[in-house]
Structure formats: structure tokens, C-alpha cells
Amino acid sequence: MLDNDSGNRLGFISQKIVRHRGESQRADSDYVAEECPVALVFNDISHAVMMATPKDLREFAVGFSLTEGIVQKPSEIFELEVMEGCAGIEVRMTISQKSFFELKAKRRALAGRTGCGVCGIESLELLDLCPGKIAAYPEKVMPSASVIERASHSLPGFQSLMHVTGGVHAAAWCSAEGEIIKVFEDVGRHNGLDKLIGFLALQGVEMRNGFVFMSSRASYELVRKVARMNIPMLATISAPTSLAIEIARMAGVSLVSFCRKDGFVEYVV
């Protein structure tokens, strides 16, 4: 059973500032997005430290575990505890022995590599740049002007942390008709996506019946995470990278970017 500790804070803090306008200035205060180290610990072994907004950390840890292939389903996480320390936050998870054995094998492979981490064929293979095809659905979610317009028009109303700080990304789950169902925010776009996917998995949402809409560019990490969860479409406000397009093509994920109220760009996969 997962506990109910989400490690939630507000996601922003107050900061003293000086506002400048022309030659004048005045002391004031403002809110900034909170960012801190979040260590993800599996069976007492620290696997990764992410810089993230310390909000919705239960969903973040579950989503990260799924999108990085550490577990295949939430039920393989037996316990989850969020612990705050002076240097950051630890999310401690107990996972199944099978998942932990596979994680240790992967860690040994990573430890055996040297250099910059992207040099050489073996290192490139470790980046997991060749995702498998997503499942073939009888009725695949397809991009249309009305669907993208509906999501684009609605998203700002769900970005509460963005309104306060002006400095976070949003990851939204949308129905096939473009209705926004749930939104998570974070200083890191991939963290926001992990939070969203963790939530969907914990709620048992059928991810083939909708799409992800991001308030960011489309990076290869986002496409890879979406593909791993068999989500049929990723839509983003800003541009994609060439690698994001290539991975979407290999996985069969519909990728649309430059999503606005008056149109979008579809990258043929």
C-alpha cells in the first residue's frame, strides 16, 4: 500500500525584490517557484536526484518509476515515504524483488561505462533511444483543429502555480475531445509529466483514451516517457527537437507542436 504522504508544499516561496522602472526603484516582494533536490531511493539505494518542485511528490515518484522502466505498474511499489532533510527531500520506495534485481543490473551496466556518457555505441544504447511501438488501438486519438484549440484555450486556467510565479511548466491530461482533465506543474517539464503519469496510473486511468498537452517544447525525454506508457499523442506549445520527432516516428506516437488557438503543426510519423 502506498501511504498518503504526498510531500506537498505550496510550490512557491516569497522573495524580497527591488522593482526597477526607468530611473525609479522600490522594495517589494514576489513569489518564485520552489526548486530543491529530490532523491529517489529504491530499497535503500539512491538511484537518482532530480531538481524538482516539492509538490505532488508521491505522484512524481510513481510516475518516474514507471516512465523510466523501474517498475511496470504501481502495484510493484509496496511502500512509499517522503522524508524532508536539511539538504533536500528523499522519496523512499520499497519495490518488488524482480524490479529491484533488474534495477541493480542496469546500475551495474551504467557503472561500467566511462567518458561523457554519450560517446560510443554502447553508451548510446543505454540512453534508450529506440522505444518499441506503442500498442495499436482500434480508434487512435488524432489531432484536429477543434481538439487542439479547446486544450490551448483551457490550459491557462489550470496553471495556478504559473500564475503566481511565472516560472513553471504544465503537463495536462486531455480527453480525446480536448477537455483538460488534470494538470500538474513543476520547474522541470519532465518532472511535470512524471507527476501527471503517476497520478493517472494510481487512478487507473486508461491512457490510450486521451493525450498529453505540455506547455513546453517537445524533447526526446518527453516523447520517450509518453511512448513507454502507450499514450497515443503528445501535444506541445513550443517546438520539438529533431530527436523528439524521430523517437515519435519510431514509437508511432502522434506529435503535434506550436499548438495555438488558431492551429498547430503535425509531424508525420
C-alpha positions as a Python dict, from the first residue, in 0.01 Angstrom:
ca = {
    (1, 'M'): (0, 0, 0),
    (2, 'L'): (121, 346, -80),
    (3, 'D'): (82, 589, 206),
    (4, 'N'): (-92, 926, 179),
    (5, 'D'): (219, 1140, 226),
    (6, 'S'): (246, 1346, -92),
    (7, 'G'): (530, 1562, 36),
    (8, 'N'): (326, 1865, -56),
    (9, 'R'): (430, 2222, -12),
    (10, 'L'): (275, 2521, -185),
    (11, 'G'): (535, 2500, -462),
    (12, 'F'): (640, 2864, -424),
    (13, 'I'): (812, 3087, -169),
    (14, 'S'): (820, 3460, -102),
    (15, 'Q'): (1127, 3654, -211),
    (16, 'K'): (1233, 4012, -137),
    (17, 'I'): (1294, 4204, -458),
    (18, 'V'): (1363, 4553, -589),
    (19, 'R'): (1146, 4664, -879),
    (20, 'H'): (1311, 4895, -1132),
    (21, 'R'): (1121, 5111, -1376),
    (22, 'G'): (1320, 5371, -1563),
    (23, 'E'): (1528, 5557, -1305),
    (24, 'S'): (1295, 5471, -1016),
    (25, 'Q'): (1306, 5170, -788),
    (26, 'R'): (1113, 5035, -491),
    (27, 'A'): (1141, 4750, -247),
    (28, 'D'): (877, 4482, -287),
    (29, 'S'): (819, 4109, -253),
    (30, 'D'): (720, 3845, -505),
    (31, 'Y'): (668, 3472, -528),
    (32, 'V'): (913, 3238, -702),
    (33, 'A'): (877, 2871, -790),
    (34, 'E'): (1036, 2641, -534),
    (35, 'E'): (1313, 2410, -654),
    (36, 'C'): (1505, 2162, -445),
    (37, 'P'): (1689, 1827, -474),
    (38, 'V'): (1458, 1526, -461),
    (39, 'A'): (1636, 1192, -415),
    (40, 'L'): (1454, 882, -537),
    (41, 'V'): (1557, 586, -325),
    (42, 'F'): (1466, 226, -412),
    (43, 'N'): (1509, -45, -149),
    (44, 'D'): (1758, 176, 40),
    (45, 'I'): (1968, 253, -271),
    (46, 'S'): (1963, 608, -406),
    (47, 'H'): (1903, 589, -780),
    (48, 'A'): (1858, 950, -893),
    (49, 'V'): (1849, 1304, -762),
    (50, 'M'): (1618, 1535, -953),
    (51, 'M'): (1580, 1911, -918),
    (52, 'A'): (1206, 1948, -880),
    (53, 'T'): (925, 2148, -728),
    (54, 'P'): (850, 1979, -392),
    (55, 'K'): (481, 1929, -463),
    (56, 'D'): (290, 1612, -557),
    (57, 'L'): (600, 1402, -485),
    (58, 'R'): (405, 1080, -440),
    (59, 'E'): (276, 1107, -796),
    (60, 'F'): (621, 1217, -915),
    (61, 'A'): (796, 913, -767),
    (62, 'V'): (541, 669, -907),
    (63, 'G'): (547, 834, -1250),
    (64, 'F'): (927, 840, -1263),
    (65, 'S'): (940, 472, -1165),
    (66, 'L'): (701, 385, -1449),
    (67, 'T'): (840, 607, -1725),
    (68, 'E'): (1198, 503, -1652),
    (69, 'G'): (1103, 135, -1662),
    (70, 'I'): (1196, 67, -1299),
    (71, 'V'): (853, -84, -1234),
    (72, 'Q'): (584, -190, -1479),
    (73, 'K'): (283, -99, -1266),
    (74, 'P'): (215, 90, -940),
    (75, 'S'): (140, -231, -750),
    (76, 'E'): (513, -319, -773),
    (77, 'I'): (577, -31, -532),
    (78, 'F'): (494, -170, -189),
    (79, 'E'): (577, 130, 29),
    (80, 'L'): (645, 498, -35),
    (81, 'E'): (758, 757, 218),
    (82, 'V'): (851, 1122, 168),
    (83, 'M'): (1119, 1241, 409),
    (84, 'E'): (1243, 1601, 436),
    (85, 'G'): (1602, 1676, 532),
    (86, 'C'): (1823, 1981, 559),
    (87, 'A'): (1972, 1926, 211),
    (88, 'G'): (1656, 1827, 26),
    (89, 'I'): (1387, 1560, 16),
    (90, 'E'): (1411, 1183, -8),
    (91, 'V'): (1133, 970, -152),
    (92, 'R'): (1194, 620, -20),
    (93, 'M'): (1027, 333, -202),
    (94, 'T'): (1020, -39, -148),
    (95, 'I'): (974, -218, -480),
    (96, 'S'): (934, -582, -578),
    (97, 'Q'): (1242, -804, -576),
    (98, 'K'): (1211, -863, -952),
    (99, 'S'): (1207, -489, -1023),
    (100, 'F'): (1492, -425, -783),
    (101, 'F'): (1705, -701, -935),
    (102, 'E'): (1658, -551, -1283),
    (103, 'L'): (1737, -203, -1150),
    (104, 'K'): (2062, -325, -993),
    (105, 'A'): (2161, -494, -1320),
    (106, 'K'): (2104, -168, -1507),
    (107, 'R'): (2305, 25, -1249),
    (108, 'R'): (2598, -215, -1291),
    (109, 'A'): (2589, -159, -1667),
    (110, 'L'): (2593, 217, -1619),
    (111, 'A'): (2876, 200, -1368),
    (112, 'G'): (3090, 13, -1619),
    (113, 'R'): (3088, 299, -1870),
    (114, 'T'): (3339, 582, -1872),
    (115, 'G'): (3367, 915, -2051),
    (116, 'C'): (3097, 1171, -2118),
    (117, 'G'): (2809, 924, -2122),
    (118, 'V'): (2707, 973, -2484),
    (119, 'C'): (3024, 860, -2665),
    (120, 'G'): (3031, 520, -2832),
    (121, 'I'): (2764, 276, -2945),
    (122, 'E'): (2728, 106, -2609),
    (123, 'S'): (2666, 433, -2426),
    (124, 'L'): (2412, 543, -2685),
    (125, 'E'): (2221, 220, -2638),
    (126, 'L'): (2197, 294, -2267),
    (127, 'L'): (2011, 616, -2347),
    (128, 'D'): (1711, 406, -2459),
    (129, 'L'): (1664, 596, -2784),
    (130, 'C'): (1488, 309, -2962),
    (131, 'P'): (1148, 269, -2799),
    (132, 'G'): (916, -8, -2904),
    (133, 'K'): (596, 65, -3093),
    (134, 'I'): (302, 170, -2881),
    (135, 'A'): (2, -61, -2879),
    (136, 'A'): (-220, -44, -3187),
    (137, 'Y'): (-560, 95, -3086),
    (138, 'P'): (-879, 50, -3290),
    (139, 'E'): (-957, 421, -3250),
    (140, 'K'): (-635, 619, -3216),
    (141, 'V'): (-650, 975, -3087),
    (142, 'M'): (-587, 1203, -3382),
    (143, 'P'): (-507, 1574, -3384),
    (144, 'S'): (-770, 1817, -3509),
    (145, 'A'): (-808, 2194, -3501),
    (146, 'S'): (-1106, 2187, -3263),
    (147, 'V'): (-936, 1948, -3018),
    (148, 'I'): (-612, 2147, -3002),
    (149, 'E'): (-799, 2477, -2981),
    (150, 'R'): (-1005, 2353, -2686),
    (151, 'A'): (-697, 2237, -2493),
    (152, 'S'): (-497, 2551, -2574),
    (153, 'H'): (-780, 2778, -2468),
    (154, 'S'): (-835, 2595, -2137),
    (155, 'L'): (-478, 2532, -2018),
    (156, 'P'): (-402, 2878, -1870),
    (157, 'G'): (-698, 2842, -1634),
    (158, 'F'): (-534, 2534, -1478),
    (159, 'Q'): (-186, 2685, -1432),
    (160, 'S'): (-223, 2820, -1079),
    (161, 'L'): (146, 2793, -991),
    (162, 'M'): (243, 2958, -1321),
    (163, 'H'): (11, 3248, -1246),
    (164, 'V'): (180, 3302, -908),
    (165, 'T'): (544, 3256, -1014),
    (166, 'G'): (569, 3277, -1394),
    (167, 'G'): (835, 3006, -1388),
    (168, 'V'): (697, 2652, -1420),
    (169, 'H'): (586, 2406, -1687),
    (170, 'A'): (247, 2236, -1703),
    (171, 'A'): (162, 1881, -1805),
    (172, 'A'): (-207, 1827, -1882),
    (173, 'W'): (-410, 1514, -1942),
    (174, 'C'): (-676, 1573, -2204),
    (175, 'S'): (-967, 1367, -2328),
    (176, 'A'): (-976, 1271, -2693),
    (177, 'E'): (-1205, 1572, -2741),
    (178, 'G'): (-952, 1815, -2592),
    (179, 'E'): (-1111, 1859, -2248),
    (180, 'I'): (-843, 1909, -1982),
    (181, 'I'): (-893, 1658, -1701),
    (182, 'K'): (-588, 1710, -1477),
    (183, 'V'): (-280, 1933, -1471),
    (184, 'F'): (48, 1911, -1279),
    (185, 'E'): (315, 2181, -1267),
    (186, 'D'): (689, 2174, -1198),
    (187, 'V'): (1006, 2369, -1273),
    (188, 'G'): (1110, 2072, -1490),
    (189, 'R'): (889, 1974, -1782),
    (190, 'H'): (981, 1606, -1748),
    (191, 'N'): (902, 1621, -1375),
    (192, 'G'): (559, 1762, -1452),
    (193, 'L'): (497, 1478, -1696),
    (194, 'D'): (609, 1218, -1442),
    (195, 'K'): (369, 1367, -1184),
    (196, 'L'): (85, 1350, -1434),
    (197, 'I'): (160, 992, -1536),
    (198, 'G'): (196, 886, -1173),
    (199, 'F'): (-146, 1031, -1099),
    (200, 'L'): (-306, 862, -1399),
    (201, 'A'): (-152, 526, -1310),
    (202, 'L'): (-259, 549, -946),
    (203, 'Q'): (-613, 638, -1055),
    (204, 'G'): (-623, 351, -1304),
    (205, 'V'): (-690, 584, -1598),
    (206, 'E'): (-683, 417, -1941),
    (207, 'M'): (-410, 620, -2108),
    (208, 'R'): (-499, 521, -2463),
    (209, 'N'): (-817, 731, -2442),
    (210, 'G'): (-656, 1074, -2432),
    (211, 'F'): (-337, 1270, -2487),
    (212, 'V'): (-76, 1477, -2305),
    (213, 'F'): (-54, 1852, -2360),
    (214, 'M'): (264, 2026, -2243),
    (215, 'S'): (333, 2399, -2201),
    (216, 'S'): (689, 2345, -2320),
    (217, 'R'): (893, 2229, -2617),
    (218, 'A'): (889, 1862, -2712),
    (219, 'S'): (1214, 1697, -2604),
    (220, 'Y'): (1313, 1338, -2665),
    (221, 'E'): (1266, 1258, -2293),
    (222, 'L'): (901, 1361, -2306),
    (223, 'V'): (830, 1153, -2616),
    (224, 'R'): (1009, 852, -2470),
    (225, 'K'): (810, 872, -2146),
    (226, 'V'): (482, 905, -2337),
    (227, 'A'): (573, 611, -2562),
    (228, 'R'): (661, 390, -2266),
    (229, 'M'): (312, 445, -2124),
    (230, 'N'): (141, 374, -2461),
    (231, 'I'): (-5, 724, -2478),
    (232, 'P'): (-106, 785, -2840),
    (233, 'M'): (-39, 1159, -2873),
    (234, 'L'): (184, 1434, -2732),
    (235, 'A'): (98, 1798, -2797),
    (236, 'T'): (325, 2087, -2700),
    (237, 'I'): (304, 2464, -2712),
    (238, 'S'): (662, 2510, -2835),
    (239, 'A'): (883, 2342, -3093),
    (240, 'P'): (1007, 1983, -3097),
    (241, 'T'): (1366, 1874, -3138),
    (242, 'S'): (1476, 1652, -3424),
    (243, 'L'): (1530, 1361, -3186),
    (244, 'A'): (1182, 1404, -3040),
    (245, 'I'): (1038, 1374, -3391),
    (246, 'E'): (1249, 1068, -3467),
    (247, 'I'): (1152, 888, -3147),
    (248, 'A'): (785, 970, -3205),
    (249, 'R'): (820, 822, -3553),
    (250, 'M'): (981, 503, -3422),
    (251, 'A'): (720, 461, -3147),
    (252, 'G'): (414, 554, -3350),
    (253, 'V'): (325, 846, -3124),
    (254, 'S'): (137, 1135, -3286),
    (255, 'L'): (343, 1451, -3222),
    (256, 'V'): (197, 1799, -3266),
    (257, 'S'): (366, 2124, -3164),
    (258, 'F'): (326, 2502, -3189),
    (259, 'C'): (-24, 2439, -3054),
    (260, 'R'): (-226, 2759, -3052),
    (261, 'K'): (-590, 2852, -3056),
    (262, 'D'): (-569, 2903, -3432),
    (263, 'G'): (-369, 2599, -3538),
    (264, 'F'): (-82, 2356, -3484),
    (265, 'V'): (194, 2172, -3668),
    (266, 'E'): (175, 1794, -3709),
    (267, 'Y'): (494, 1594, -3753),
    (268, 'V'): (426, 1296, -3974),
    (269, 'V'): (515, 966, -3806),
}
